[in-house]
Amino acid sequence: MATLESVLVCPFCKHAKQEIMPTDACQFFYECENCHTVLRPLTGDCCVFCSYGSVKCPPIQEQKGCCSC
């Protein structure tokens, strides 16, 4: 079973916040609540959790490939 919580860390201001990851879709955008920068996945990553999170998204954890839900 996949872990559904991940700590997102803003690469600009280093603000960290624990979030619950969606299981039915990739999250392409995330607005940092501290500096209001809108984060997008890095090249090669499918979602903001894979780029900035402490835990990769559920499909990647389950080795299904991202956005396969």
PDB file of N, CA, C and O in Angstrom:
ATOM      1  N   MET A   1       0.840  -1.187   0.000  1.00  0.00           N
ATOM      2  CA  MET A   1       0.000   0.000   0.000  1.00  0.00           C
ATOM      3  C   MET A   1       0.882   1.246   0.000  1.00  0.00           C
ATOM      4  O   MET A   1       1.891   1.308   0.702  1.00  0.00           O
ATOM      5  N   ALA A   2       0.494   2.208  -0.776  1.00  0.00           N
ATOM      6  CA  ALA A   2       1.278   3.433  -0.939  1.00  0.00           C
ATOM      7  C   ALA A   2       1.107   4.384   0.245  1.00  0.00           C
ATOM      8  O   ALA A   2       0.047   4.440   0.870  1.00  0.00           O
ATOM      9  N   THR A   3       2.165   5.123   0.537  1.00  0.00           N
ATOM     10  CA  THR A   3       2.115   6.199   1.520  1.00  0.00           C
ATOM     11  C   THR A   3       1.422   7.380   0.863  1.00  0.00           C
ATOM     12  O   THR A   3       1.749   7.732  -0.270  1.00  0.00           O
ATOM     13  N   LEU A   4       0.472   7.999   1.552  1.00  0.00           N
ATOM     14  CA  LEU A   4      -0.294   9.091   0.971  1.00  0.00           C
ATOM     15  C   LEU A   4       0.099  10.464   1.484  1.00  0.00           C
ATOM     16  O   LEU A   4      -0.423  11.470   1.003  1.00  0.00           O
ATOM     17  N   GLU A   5       1.004  10.530   2.448  1.00  0.00           N
ATOM     18  CA  GLU A   5       1.443  11.818   2.975  1.00  0.00           C
ATOM     19  C   GLU A   5       2.880  12.093   2.535  1.00  0.00           C
ATOM     20  O   GLU A   5       3.728  11.201   2.518  1.00  0.00           O
ATOM     21  N   SER A   6       3.121  13.337   2.186  1.00  0.00           N
ATOM     22  CA  SER A   6       4.452  13.755   1.743  1.00  0.00           C
ATOM     23  C   SER A   6       4.679  15.185   2.213  1.00  0.00           C
ATOM     24  O   SER A   6       3.741  15.981   2.258  1.00  0.00           O
ATOM     25  N   VAL A   7       5.896  15.510   2.556  1.00  0.00           N
ATOM     26  CA  VAL A   7       6.241  16.870   2.949  1.00  0.00           C
ATOM     27  C   VAL A   7       6.814  17.566   1.718  1.00  0.00           C
ATOM     28  O   VAL A   7       7.869  17.185   1.211  1.00  0.00           O
ATOM     29  N   LEU A   8       6.107  18.586   1.248  1.00  0.00           N
ATOM     30  CA  LEU A   8       6.580  19.376   0.113  1.00  0.00           C
ATOM     31  C   LEU A   8       7.461  20.499   0.639  1.00  0.00           C
ATOM     32  O   LEU A   8       7.096  21.193   1.589  1.00  0.00           O
ATOM     33  N   VAL A   9       8.625  20.675   0.016  1.00  0.00           N
ATOM     34  CA  VAL A   9       9.558  21.735   0.411  1.00  0.00           C
ATOM     35  C   VAL A   9       9.742  22.667  -0.777  1.00  0.00           C
ATOM     36  O   VAL A   9      10.160  22.245  -1.855  1.00  0.00           O
ATOM     37  N   CYS A  10       9.426  23.934  -0.567  1.00  0.00           N
ATOM     38  CA  CYS A  10       9.583  24.937  -1.615  1.00  0.00           C
ATOM     39  C   CYS A  10      11.077  25.166  -1.863  1.00  0.00           C
ATOM     40  O   CYS A  10      11.818  25.455  -0.923  1.00  0.00           O
ATOM     41  N   PRO A  11      11.527  25.039  -3.117  1.00  0.00           N
ATOM     42  CA  PRO A  11      12.950  25.240  -3.393  1.00  0.00           C
ATOM     43  C   PRO A  11      13.387  26.702  -3.317  1.00  0.00           C
ATOM     44  O   PRO A  11      14.584  26.988  -3.332  1.00  0.00           O
ATOM     45  N   PHE A  12      12.450  27.610  -3.236  1.00  0.00           N
ATOM     46  CA  PHE A  12      12.771  29.038  -3.206  1.00  0.00           C
ATOM     47  C   PHE A  12      12.902  29.574  -1.787  1.00  0.00           C
ATOM     48  O   PHE A  12      13.877  30.255  -1.467  1.00  0.00           O
ATOM     49  N   CYS A  13      11.917  29.267  -0.926  1.00  0.00           N
ATOM     50  CA  CYS A  13      11.956  29.809   0.437  1.00  0.00           C
ATOM     51  C   CYS A  13      12.200  28.741   1.506  1.00  0.00           C
ATOM     52  O   CYS A  13      12.357  29.056   2.685  1.00  0.00           O
ATOM     53  N   LYS A  14      12.231  27.462   1.076  1.00  0.00           N
ATOM     54  CA  LYS A  14      12.478  26.315   1.960  1.00  0.00           C
ATOM     55  C   LYS A  14      11.337  26.030   2.934  1.00  0.00           C
ATOM     56  O   LYS A  14      11.512  25.256   3.876  1.00  0.00           O
ATOM     57  N   HIS A  15      10.176  26.641   2.722  1.00  0.00           N
ATOM     58  CA  HIS A  15       9.003  26.346   3.545  1.00  0.00           C
ATOM     59  C   HIS A  15       8.587  24.898   3.310  1.00  0.00           C
ATOM     60  O   HIS A  15       8.561  24.438   2.168  1.00  0.00           O
ATOM     61  N   ALA A  16       8.265  24.184   4.368  1.00  0.00           N
ATOM     62  CA  ALA A  16       7.858  22.785   4.265  1.00  0.00           C
ATOM     63  C   ALA A  16       6.453  22.613   4.821  1.00  0.00           C
ATOM     64  O   ALA A  16       6.100  23.203   5.843  1.00  0.00           O
ATOM     65  N   LYS A  17       5.653  21.797   4.137  1.00  0.00           N
ATOM     66  CA  LYS A  17       4.301  21.527   4.608  1.00  0.00           C
ATOM     67  C   LYS A  17       3.906  20.103   4.244  1.00  0.00           C
ATOM     68  O   LYS A  17       4.107  19.654   3.115  1.00  0.00           O
ATOM     69  N   GLN A  18       3.343  19.405   5.219  1.00  0.00           N
ATOM     70  CA  GLN A  18       2.859  18.056   4.972  1.00  0.00           C
ATOM     71  C   GLN A  18       1.530  18.128   4.230  1.00  0.00           C
ATOM     72  O   GLN A  18       0.624  18.862   4.626  1.00  0.00           O
ATOM     73  N   GLU A  19       1.424  17.363   3.155  1.00  0.00           N
ATOM     74  CA  GLU A  19       0.220  17.333   2.333  1.00  0.00           C
ATOM     75  C   GLU A  19      -0.194  15.888   2.075  1.00  0.00           C
ATOM     76  O   GLU A  19       0.626  14.972   2.140  1.00  0.00           O
ATOM     77  N   ILE A  20      -1.456  15.703   1.788  1.00  0.00           N
ATOM     78  CA  ILE A  20      -1.969  14.392   1.394  1.00  0.00           C
ATOM     79  C   ILE A  20      -2.003  14.353  -0.127  1.00  0.00           C
ATOM     80  O   ILE A  20      -2.548  15.248  -0.772  1.00  0.00           O
ATOM     81  N   MET A  21      -1.412  13.302  -0.694  1.00  0.00           N
ATOM     82  CA  MET A  21      -1.337  13.187  -2.146  1.00  0.00           C
ATOM     83  C   MET A  21      -2.629  12.611  -2.715  1.00  0.00           C
ATOM     84  O   MET A  21      -3.226  11.720  -2.112  1.00  0.00           O
ATOM     85  N   PRO A  22      -3.064  13.110  -3.867  1.00  0.00           N
ATOM     86  CA  PRO A  22      -4.226  12.515  -4.517  1.00  0.00           C
ATOM     87  C   PRO A  22      -3.859  11.126  -5.045  1.00  0.00           C
ATOM     88  O   PRO A  22      -2.713  10.877  -5.417  1.00  0.00           O
ATOM     89  N   THR A  23      -4.833  10.240  -5.072  1.00  0.00           N
ATOM     90  CA  THR A  23      -4.596   8.894  -5.583  1.00  0.00           C
ATOM     91  C   THR A  23      -5.193   8.714  -6.975  1.00  0.00           C
ATOM     92  O   THR A  23      -4.947   7.703  -7.633  1.00  0.00           O
ATOM     93  N   ASP A  24      -5.976   9.692  -7.421  1.00  0.00           N
ATOM     94  CA  ASP A  24      -6.686   9.542  -8.699  1.00  0.00           C
ATOM     95  C   ASP A  24      -6.179  10.483  -9.789  1.00  0.00           C
ATOM     96  O   ASP A  24      -6.727  10.489 -10.891  1.00  0.00           O
ATOM     97  N   ALA A  25      -5.144  11.280  -9.506  1.00  0.00           N
ATOM     98  CA  ALA A  25      -4.623  12.226 -10.501  1.00  0.00           C
ATOM     99  C   ALA A  25      -3.253  12.724 -10.056  1.00  0.00           C
ATOM    100  O   ALA A  25      -2.910  12.680  -8.875  1.00  0.00           O
ATOM    101  N   CYS A  26      -2.481  13.196 -11.030  1.00  0.00           N
ATOM    102  CA  CYS A  26      -1.199  13.831 -10.722  1.00  0.00           C
ATOM    103  C   CYS A  26      -1.455  15.285 -10.328  1.00  0.00           C
ATOM    104  O   CYS A  26      -2.403  15.907 -10.807  1.00  0.00           O
ATOM    105  N   GLN A  27      -0.617  15.815  -9.465  1.00  0.00           N
ATOM    106  CA  GLN A  27      -0.734  17.219  -9.089  1.00  0.00           C
ATOM    107  C   GLN A  27       0.389  17.973  -9.785  1.00  0.00           C
ATOM    108  O   GLN A  27       1.555  17.870  -9.403  1.00  0.00           O
ATOM    109  N   PHE A  28       0.020  18.732 -10.813  1.00  0.00           N
ATOM    110  CA  PHE A  28       1.005  19.435 -11.633  1.00  0.00           C
ATOM    111  C   PHE A  28       1.407  20.781 -11.064  1.00  0.00           C
ATOM    112  O   PHE A  28       2.491  21.276 -11.372  1.00  0.00           O
ATOM    113  N   PHE A  29       0.559  21.388 -10.242  1.00  0.00           N
ATOM    114  CA  PHE A  29       0.837  22.717  -9.694  1.00  0.00           C
ATOM    115  C   PHE A  29       0.625  22.696  -8.188  1.00  0.00           C
ATOM    116  O   PHE A  29      -0.251  21.998  -7.676  1.00  0.00           O
ATOM    117  N   TYR A  30       1.447  23.476  -7.487  1.00  0.00           N
ATOM    118  CA  TYR A  30       1.302  23.631  -6.043  1.00  0.00           C
ATOM    119  C   TYR A  30       1.792  25.016  -5.687  1.00  0.00           C
ATOM    120  O   TYR A  30       2.916  25.391  -6.019  1.00  0.00           O
ATOM    121  N   GLU A  31       0.938  25.784  -5.005  1.00  0.00           N
ATOM    122  CA  GLU A  31       1.334  27.124  -4.583  1.00  0.00           C
ATOM    123  C   GLU A  31       1.869  27.078  -3.162  1.00  0.00           C
ATOM    124  O   GLU A  31       1.174  26.640  -2.245  1.00  0.00           O
ATOM    125  N   CYS A  32       3.100  27.530  -2.981  1.00  0.00           N
ATOM    126  CA  CYS A  32       3.699  27.605  -1.655  1.00  0.00           C
ATOM    127  C   CYS A  32       2.904  28.609  -0.828  1.00  0.00           C
ATOM    128  O   CYS A  32       2.686  29.744  -1.251  1.00  0.00           O
ATOM    129  N   GLU A  33       2.476  28.180   0.346  1.00  0.00           N
ATOM    130  CA  GLU A  33       1.670  29.089   1.174  1.00  0.00           C
ATOM    131  C   GLU A  33       2.507  30.197   1.810  1.00  0.00           C
ATOM    132  O   GLU A  33       1.955  31.174   2.315  1.00  0.00           O
ATOM    133  N   ASN A  34       3.825  30.057   1.791  1.00  0.00           N
ATOM    134  CA  ASN A  34       4.694  31.073   2.376  1.00  0.00           C
ATOM    135  C   ASN A  34       5.075  32.167   1.377  1.00  0.00           C
ATOM    136  O   ASN A  34       4.849  33.349   1.640  1.00  0.00           O
ATOM    137  N   CYS A  35       5.651  31.783   0.234  1.00  0.00           N
ATOM    138  CA  CYS A  35       6.126  32.785  -0.729  1.00  0.00           C
ATOM    139  C   CYS A  35       5.224  32.904  -1.965  1.00  0.00           C
ATOM    140  O   CYS A  35       5.443  33.760  -2.822  1.00  0.00           O
ATOM    141  N   HIS A  36       4.210  32.038  -2.044  1.00  0.00           N
ATOM    142  CA  HIS A  36       3.206  32.049  -3.123  1.00  0.00           C
ATOM    143  C   HIS A  36       3.771  31.722  -4.511  1.00  0.00           C
ATOM    144  O   HIS A  36       3.132  31.999  -5.525  1.00  0.00           O
ATOM    145  N   THR A  37       4.953  31.141  -4.550  1.00  0.00           N
ATOM    146  CA  THR A  37       5.496  30.654  -5.819  1.00  0.00           C
ATOM    147  C   THR A  37       4.705  29.423  -6.234  1.00  0.00           C
ATOM    148  O   THR A  37       4.418  28.554  -5.410  1.00  0.00           O
ATOM    149  N   VAL A  38       4.354  29.352  -7.508  1.00  0.00           N
ATOM    150  CA  VAL A  38       3.650  28.180  -8.019  1.00  0.00           C
ATOM    151  C   VAL A  38       4.700  27.185  -8.511  1.00  0.00           C
ATOM    152  O   VAL A  38       5.443  27.455  -9.455  1.00  0.00           O
ATOM    153  N   LEU A  39       4.742  26.035  -7.851  1.00  0.00           N
ATOM    154  CA  LEU A  39       5.699  25.001  -8.212  1.00  0.00           C
ATOM    155  C   LEU A  39       5.124  24.116  -9.298  1.00  0.00           C
ATOM    156  O   LEU A  39       3.927  23.829  -9.319  1.00  0.00           O
ATOM    157  N   ARG A  40       5.991  23.690 -10.196  1.00  0.00           N
ATOM    158  CA  ARG A  40       5.641  22.765 -11.275  1.00  0.00           C
ATOM    159  C   ARG A  40       6.658  21.627 -11.241  1.00  0.00           C
ATOM    160  O   ARG A  40       7.770  21.821 -10.749  1.00  0.00           O
ATOM    161  N   PRO A  41       6.311  20.454 -11.746  1.00  0.00           N
ATOM    162  CA  PRO A  41       7.271  19.342 -11.727  1.00  0.00           C
ATOM    163  C   PRO A  41       8.552  19.676 -12.498  1.00  0.00           C
ATOM    164  O   PRO A  41       8.517  20.392 -13.498  1.00  0.00           O
ATOM    165  N   LEU A  42       9.658  19.158 -12.029  1.00  0.00           N
ATOM    166  CA  LEU A  42      10.923  19.293 -12.738  1.00  0.00           C
ATOM    167  C   LEU A  42      10.884  18.398 -13.974  1.00  0.00           C
ATOM    168  O   LEU A  42      10.100  17.451 -14.030  1.00  0.00           O
ATOM    169  N   THR A  43      11.715  18.688 -14.949  1.00  0.00           N
ATOM    170  CA  THR A  43      11.789  17.890 -16.159  1.00  0.00           C
ATOM    171  C   THR A  43      12.039  16.426 -15.806  1.00  0.00           C
ATOM    172  O   THR A  43      12.961  16.102 -15.058  1.00  0.00           O
ATOM    173  N   GLY A  44      11.211  15.560 -16.351  1.00  0.00           N
ATOM    174  CA  GLY A  44      11.342  14.127 -16.095  1.00  0.00           C
ATOM    175  C   GLY A  44      10.477  13.618 -14.964  1.00  0.00           C
ATOM    176  O   GLY A  44      10.306  12.408 -14.813  1.00  0.00           O
ATOM    177  N   ASP A  45       9.924  14.523 -14.160  1.00  0.00           N
ATOM    178  CA  ASP A  45       9.029  14.121 -13.076  1.00  0.00           C
ATOM    179  C   ASP A  45       7.587  14.337 -13.507  1.00  0.00           C
ATOM    180  O   ASP A  45       7.298  15.190 -14.347  1.00  0.00           O
ATOM    181  N   CYS A  46       6.684  13.554 -12.921  1.00  0.00           N
ATOM    182  CA  CYS A  46       5.290  13.623 -13.342  1.00  0.00           C
ATOM    183  C   CYS A  46       4.452  14.563 -12.498  1.00  0.00           C
ATOM    184  O   CYS A  46       3.388  15.000 -12.938  1.00  0.00           O
ATOM    185  N   CYS A  47       4.908  14.887 -11.288  1.00  0.00           N
ATOM    186  CA  CYS A  47       4.089  15.733 -10.418  1.00  0.00           C
ATOM    187  C   CYS A  47       4.977  16.457  -9.406  1.00  0.00           C
ATOM    188  O   CYS A  47       6.168  16.169  -9.291  1.00  0.00           O
ATOM    189  N   VAL A  48       4.385  17.390  -8.682  1.00  0.00           N
ATOM    190  CA  VAL A  48       5.153  18.174  -7.707  1.00  0.00           C
ATOM    191  C   VAL A  48       5.656  17.312  -6.549  1.00  0.00           C
ATOM    192  O   VAL A  48       6.684  17.625  -5.950  1.00  0.00           O
ATOM    193  N   PHE A  49       4.940  16.227  -6.228  1.00  0.00           N
ATOM    194  CA  PHE A  49       5.394  15.352  -5.141  1.00  0.00           C
ATOM    195  C   PHE A  49       6.665  14.609  -5.532  1.00  0.00           C
ATOM    196  O   PHE A  49       7.540  14.393  -4.694  1.00  0.00           O
ATOM    197  N   CYS A  50       6.771  14.215  -6.801  1.00  0.00           N
ATOM    198  CA  CYS A  50       7.987  13.536  -7.269  1.00  0.00           C
ATOM    199  C   CYS A  50       9.175  14.501  -7.301  1.00  0.00           C
ATOM    200  O   CYS A  50      10.317  14.078  -7.125  1.00  0.00           O
ATOM    201  N   SER A  51       8.918  15.781  -7.522  1.00  0.00           N
ATOM    202  CA  SER A  51       9.993  16.768  -7.592  1.00  0.00           C
ATOM    203  C   SER A  51      10.372  17.361  -6.243  1.00  0.00           C
ATOM    204  O   SER A  51      11.557  17.533  -5.960  1.00  0.00           O
ATOM    205  N   TYR A  52       9.392  17.675  -5.407  1.00  0.00           N
ATOM    206  CA  TYR A  52       9.658  18.441  -4.188  1.00  0.00           C
ATOM    207  C   TYR A  52       9.219  17.757  -2.900  1.00  0.00           C
ATOM    208  O   TYR A  52       9.396  18.311  -1.815  1.00  0.00           O
ATOM    209  N   GLY A  53       8.651  16.566  -3.007  1.00  0.00           N
ATOM    210  CA  GLY A  53       8.123  15.890  -1.831  1.00  0.00           C
ATOM    211  C   GLY A  53       9.104  14.941  -1.181  1.00  0.00           C
ATOM    212  O   GLY A  53      10.092  14.528  -1.788  1.00  0.00           O
ATOM    213  N   SER A  54       8.820  14.602   0.059  1.00  0.00           N
ATOM    214  CA  SER A  54       9.637  13.639   0.791  1.00  0.00           C
ATOM    215  C   SER A  54       9.304  12.213   0.367  1.00  0.00           C
ATOM    216  O   SER A  54      10.080  11.289   0.608  1.00  0.00           O
ATOM    217  N   VAL A  55       8.135  12.038  -0.271  1.00  0.00           N
ATOM    218  CA  VAL A  55       7.690  10.736  -0.756  1.00  0.00           C
ATOM    219  C   VAL A  55       7.168  10.930  -2.175  1.00  0.00           C
ATOM    220  O   VAL A  55       6.448  11.892  -2.442  1.00  0.00           O
ATOM    221  N   LYS A  56       7.519  10.038  -3.077  1.00  0.00           N
ATOM    222  CA  LYS A  56       7.025  10.092  -4.463  1.00  0.00           C
ATOM    223  C   LYS A  56       5.523   9.805  -4.479  1.00  0.00           C
ATOM    224  O   LYS A  56       4.977   9.277  -3.510  1.00  0.00           O
ATOM    225  N   CYS A  57       4.861  10.154  -5.578  1.00  0.00           N
ATOM    226  CA  CYS A  57       3.410   9.966  -5.693  1.00  0.00           C
ATOM    227  C   CYS A  57       3.039   8.481  -5.659  1.00  0.00           C
ATOM    228  O   CYS A  57       3.873   7.629  -5.965  1.00  0.00           O
ATOM    229  N   PRO A  58       1.783   8.162  -5.286  1.00  0.00           N
ATOM    230  CA  PRO A  58       1.360   6.765  -5.157  1.00  0.00           C
ATOM    231  C   PRO A  58       1.611   5.894  -6.396  1.00  0.00           C
ATOM    232  O   PRO A  58       2.095   4.774  -6.231  1.00  0.00           O
ATOM    233  N   PRO A  59       1.312   6.338  -7.627  1.00  0.00           N
ATOM    234  CA  PRO A  59       1.591   5.457  -8.772  1.00  0.00           C
ATOM    235  C   PRO A  59       3.078   5.109  -8.918  1.00  0.00           C
ATOM    236  O   PRO A  59       3.414   3.980  -9.277  1.00  0.00           O
ATOM    237  N   ILE A  60       3.955   6.056  -8.648  1.00  0.00           N
ATOM    238  CA  ILE A  60       5.390   5.790  -8.724  1.00  0.00           C
ATOM    239  C   ILE A  60       5.808   4.828  -7.616  1.00  0.00           C
ATOM    240  O   ILE A  60       6.614   3.927  -7.849  1.00  0.00           O
ATOM    241  N   GLN A  61       5.263   5.015  -6.405  1.00  0.00           N
ATOM    242  CA  GLN A  61       5.567   4.116  -5.297  1.00  0.00           C
ATOM    243  C   GLN A  61       5.184   2.677  -5.647  1.00  0.00           C
ATOM    244  O   GLN A  61       5.894   1.734  -5.296  1.00  0.00           O
ATOM    245  N   GLU A  62       4.070   2.522  -6.334  1.00  0.00           N
ATOM    246  CA  GLU A  62       3.574   1.193  -6.686  1.00  0.00           C
ATOM    247  C   GLU A  62       4.142   0.699  -8.015  1.00  0.00           C
ATOM    248  O   GLU A  62       3.720  -0.339  -8.525  1.00  0.00           O
ATOM    249  N   GLN A  63       5.098   1.442  -8.575  1.00  0.00           N
ATOM    250  CA  GLN A  63       5.779   1.097  -9.817  1.00  0.00           C
ATOM    251  C   GLN A  63       4.812   0.892 -10.978  1.00  0.00           C
ATOM    252  O   GLN A  63       4.991  -0.003 -11.804  1.00  0.00           O
ATOM    253  N   LYS A  64       3.784   1.740 -11.025  1.00  0.00           N
ATOM    254  CA  LYS A  64       2.783   1.679 -12.098  1.00  0.00           C
ATOM    255  C   LYS A  64       3.039   2.732 -13.153  1.00  0.00           C
ATOM    256  O   LYS A  64       2.365   2.746 -14.183  1.00  0.00           O
ATOM    257  N   GLY A  65       3.996   3.614 -12.923  1.00  0.00           N
ATOM    258  CA  GLY A  65       4.166   4.760 -13.813  1.00  0.00           C
ATOM    259  C   GLY A  65       3.154   5.816 -13.416  1.00  0.00           C
ATOM    260  O   GLY A  65       2.062   5.498 -12.945  1.00  0.00           O
ATOM    261  N   CYS A  66       3.509   7.032 -13.601  1.00  0.00           N
ATOM    262  CA  CYS A  66       2.627   8.111 -13.157  1.00  0.00           C
ATOM    263  C   CYS A  66       1.455   8.320 -14.110  1.00  0.00           C
ATOM    264  O   CYS A  66       1.533   7.999 -15.295  1.00  0.00           O
ATOM    265  N   CYS A  67       0.386   8.856 -13.577  1.00  0.00           N
ATOM    266  CA  CYS A  67      -0.830   9.182 -14.313  1.00  0.00           C
ATOM    267  C   CYS A  67      -1.489   7.955 -14.927  1.00  0.00           C
ATOM    268  O   CYS A  67      -2.216   8.078 -15.912  1.00  0.00           O
ATOM    269  N   SER A  68      -1.253   6.797 -14.374  1.00  0.00           N
ATOM    270  CA  SER A  68      -1.876   5.591 -14.896  1.00  0.00           C
ATOM    271  C   SER A  68      -3.212   5.309 -14.216  1.00  0.00           C
ATOM    272  O   SER A  68      -3.892   4.337 -14.545  1.00  0.00           O
ATOM    273  N   CYS A  69      -3.585   6.172 -13.258  1.00  0.00           N
ATOM    274  CA  CYS A  69      -4.836   5.947 -12.524  1.00  0.00           C
ATOM    275  C   CYS A  69      -6.021   6.195 -13.430  1.00  0.00           C
ATOM    276  O   CYS A  69      -7.167   6.058 -13.001  1.00  0.00           O
TER     277      CYS A  69
END
